[in-house]
Amino acid sequence: MNEWGFAAEIKSWWDEEFPRHPDWRLTRCEVEQAVEPGGQRSDLVVIGGGVTRLCGEIRLPDHPVSNPWHPDNLLNAINKATHRGSRWAFTSDGTTLLLIDTMRSGPPSVRVVQEIPLVSFTGRSELDSEAFLLRLRDVWVTAIREIAPIVVGIAIPKGMAPDELFVNSLRALLSAPVAAIRDELNRRRIAEPQFAEQLVVWMVDRLLWSHVPDQWEAEILRASRLTAYVLTTRLMFYEALRRSKADLPALSIPVASAHIARTNLKAYFEEARSISGDYETLFSWDQAFDFALVDAGLGSWGRVVEHLASFDLTNIGYDVLGKMFERLIDPNERYRWGQHYTSPDVVDLMLSFAIPDGRGRVLDPAAGGGTFLVRAYVRKRVFNPTESHQQILSELYGLDISPFAASLATVNLAIRHLGFEDNYPQIAAKSFFQVDPAEAFMALPSPQRVSLDEREGRDVAIEPVRAVVCNPPYVRLHELGRDRQDEAKKVLEVNRSVPVPPKLHGLSNYHVYFWLHSAQFLEPDGRLVVIAAGEWLDSDYGAVLQKWLMDHFEIECCIESLAEPWFSEARVGTVVVVARLSESDSIRNANRVRFVLLRRPLRELYGDSASDVEHIRNVDALRDRLMSLVGDFGESKDFDWSTATQDELRGLGTAASEGRE
Ligand SMILES: C[S@@+](CC[C@H](N)C(=O)[O-])C[C@H]1O[C@@H](n2cnc3c(N)ncnc32)[C@H](O)[C@@H]1O
C-alpha cells in the first residue's frame, strides 16, 4: 500500500466516526495526493460546515524525510492549511501525529500544540497485513477523538514544553547531516584504504569500540550519528556562550566546501577560547568535527546552527541536556549501551543519602548527560552558597564511555556558570574500567596559563570520594565486545583496597562490575548509592553481590517504587540501594536494612517548592522519614516498609531478596 491508499483508509475510518459525534459538526474527509522530491505525500482534509477544519500531511515511515518534526514538513503543512483557510494542521509519519495551530507566531516547531503517539512501524509493506491495519484503525480513531474537539473549539490542546519542542526538532534536523556523513564516510572507506584504516583507529582507540569488518555499515552509521551529536553539543555551547559574551560572532557554516567550513569553524572556536579566556576542553578541535563536516551536509548544518541560535540554552531546565543525551540516541543503540536517563526526582533522593550535608567529592562513573553531577552541583550550591563554581567543580568527577555523553555532561556542568575563568568540569570520555583511584585519568589546562598557546596541562586524578552515585549500564556482559568484557573482569583480578569476590556468576550483568570497581574509589565511611533494575535482587548472580555488600557495607536503605518508573524506559522493579562502607563486623551485622516500597510518586511525596533550597529541604525530609523507620514492618499511604539486621538477613540466605518478600 502507498501513501494514497493509507490516507484513503484513514479517511474511511474517520468518516465513519463523524456521525457518532454530532457535537463535532464534521461531515467528511477528502484525500489529495502530491508528488514531491524524494517521494509522495498525501493530504487529508477534514471538512465541517462547508469549510476546512483541519488539513494534514501523511508520509510513511520509509519516506526519505518522514520525520513530522522536520521544519520543512511542518512548514508545508502550515502553508497548505493557511491556503485552505484552516487554522489547524497536522503532520504525521504514521508513527506520530503532530497537531499544529497555524495562528501561533514563531518558527514552525513552536506552533506544535500536541503530540499524539500512534503506532510503531517501519515501512509500507507492513500495511499489507490485515491485523496491522486493524491496530492502525484503533489508534487513528483514538487520534481523531482527541483532535476533533480541539479543531471545532470545544477543547483546548495539551500544549508542549519548550524543551520537548527543542529536542524533537533538533533530532529531526540532524537526520540530514547524519545521512550525508554516513554516505561520505562509506564512500571514502571504500575508495581510500588509508582512510578506512584511519577510521578504524579512531573508532577503536578513541571511541573504544570493537571493529568487526562485516559490520562496517552499522559502524559507519553509529559513527556518523556520534560525530554529528558531538559537534552539535559544541555548537550549542558556543551559542550559549555567545549570549553572555556579546562580542562573539554569530556562527555561520559556509556551503562552498567542507574544507572552508572546517577552517571557519576552527576560527570561531579559537575566537571563543580567546574572548572567554577559557573553555579549552570544549573548543579544542576534535577529529569528529573533520568527519562531521562533509560537502553534502553543509546546507543542513547551516539549518542546525539556525535552530540552535533560536533557542536560549541558558534558560532551559537542568535536565534537558540529560534527556537530550538519550532522546537523540537511536533506541537500538540505547539498548546496546544501557543508555537510559534517570529521573531527576530519584537522583535528588539518591544524592540526599550520598552527601547529606552537601560536602565531599562525588563520582559518577557512568555519567550520561550529567544529571547526577548537575544535581550534585545544585545540592552543593544550596548547602555551601559561598563556595565558588570552580571549587564545586573540583569536587565532581564524571566518566562515560560515550564521547557524546561525556561532551553533553561537560556542557551541562560548564553552563551552570558561564563566563567564569577556569570552568573545566572533570569529566572524561573513558571507560570506567580504564581508570584507577588516584591515577591521572585526564588532563586539564592549568589555571595559570600565560597564553592560549601554552598548552601545558595539569593531570587530574580521582581522589577518594565521599560518594559514588550512578545508574550503571544495564546489559548482559556477554553482549559486549571482548575488550569490554576483559577490561571489566580485571576488576576481579587485582588486589583491591575493598576486597572483591574472586569470581562472579557466569551470567552477571555489567552493572555488578561497576559496584565492585566503584567501591575502590570511596573514602572510609563513603557511600555507594546505585540505581539498577531490581532483577539482581532475585538472581543467582545477585546473591554474590548481596553477600559482598553485607561483608563490606552497612546497607542503609533499599527503595523501590510502585508508583512510577525511574528510568525513562519503563522498567519495572528499579531499586535504589544506599550502602555505607564500614570496616567493623559488629556494626555491619547489627545494621538495620530498611526495605521501602513507595506507593506515591516522589514528586508528590516531596510536595511543591518555590526554590532549590526548599526543594532540597523537602527531599531531605523524605530521606529522614525513611531513615527513621523502625519495627519489623509497617505500611502507610505513602509507602510500605520492612526492616531486618544484616545478621538476620545473612541467616536467611540472601539479603535483599528476603527483605522484599
Ligand atoms: C543508564 S546510563 C546512565 C546515564 C545517566 N547517568 C543517567 O542516569 O541519566 C549508563 C551510561 O553508562 C555509559 N557506559 C557504558 N559502559 C561504560 C563504561 N565501561 N564506562 C563508563 N561509562 C559507560 C553509557 O554510555 C551510559 O551513558
The ligand as a MOL file (V3000), in Angstrom:
LIG
                    3D

  0  0  0     0  0            999 V3000
M  V30 BEGIN CTAB
M  V30 COUNTS 27 29 0 0 0
M  V30 BEGIN ATOM
M  V30 1 C 21.9980 4.0030 32.3540 0
M  V30 2 S 23.0420 5.2130 31.5990 0 CHG=1
M  V30 3 C 23.1040 6.3920 32.8540 0
M  V30 4 C 23.1410 7.7790 32.3150 0
M  V30 5 C 22.9960 8.8960 33.3530 0
M  V30 6 N 23.9020 8.7460 34.4510 0
M  V30 7 C 21.5870 8.9610 33.8660 0
M  V30 8 O 21.2980 8.2750 34.8210 0
M  V30 9 O 20.7540 9.6750 33.3090 0 CHG=-1
M  V30 10 C 24.5780 4.3640 31.6440 0
M  V30 11 C 25.7310 5.0950 30.9920 0
M  V30 12 O 26.9050 4.2940 31.1220 0
M  V30 13 C 27.7260 4.5000 29.9940 0
M  V30 14 N 28.7050 3.4010 29.9400 0
M  V30 15 C 28.5690 2.1530 29.4180 0
M  V30 16 N 29.7060 1.4520 29.6190 0
M  V30 17 C 30.5720 2.2660 30.2660 0
M  V30 18 C 31.9110 2.1230 30.7550 0
M  V30 19 N 32.5810 0.9950 30.6190 0
M  V30 20 N 32.4790 3.1770 31.3860 0
M  V30 21 C 31.8130 4.3450 31.5440 0
M  V30 22 N 30.5650 4.5280 31.0940 0
M  V30 23 C 29.9380 3.5210 30.4720 0
M  V30 24 C 26.7380 4.5890 28.8420 0
M  V30 25 O 27.3060 5.2810 27.7380 0
M  V30 26 C 25.6030 5.3600 29.5120 0
M  V30 27 O 25.7510 6.7370 29.2900 0
M  V30 END ATOM
M  V30 BEGIN BOND
M  V30 1 1 1 2
M  V30 2 1 2 3
M  V30 3 1 2 10
M  V30 4 1 3 4
M  V30 5 1 4 5
M  V30 6 1 5 6
M  V30 7 1 5 7
M  V30 8 2 7 8
M  V30 9 1 7 9
M  V30 10 1 10 11
M  V30 11 1 11 12
M  V30 12 1 11 26
M  V30 13 1 12 13
M  V30 14 1 13 14
M  V30 15 1 13 24
M  V30 16 1 14 15
M  V30 17 1 14 23
M  V30 18 2 15 16
M  V30 19 1 16 17
M  V30 20 1 17 18
M  V30 21 2 17 23
M  V30 22 1 18 19
M  V30 23 2 18 20
M  V30 24 1 20 21
M  V30 25 2 21 22
M  V30 26 1 22 23
M  V30 27 1 24 25
M  V30 28 1 24 26
M  V30 29 1 26 27
M  V30 END BOND
M  V30 END CTAB
M  END
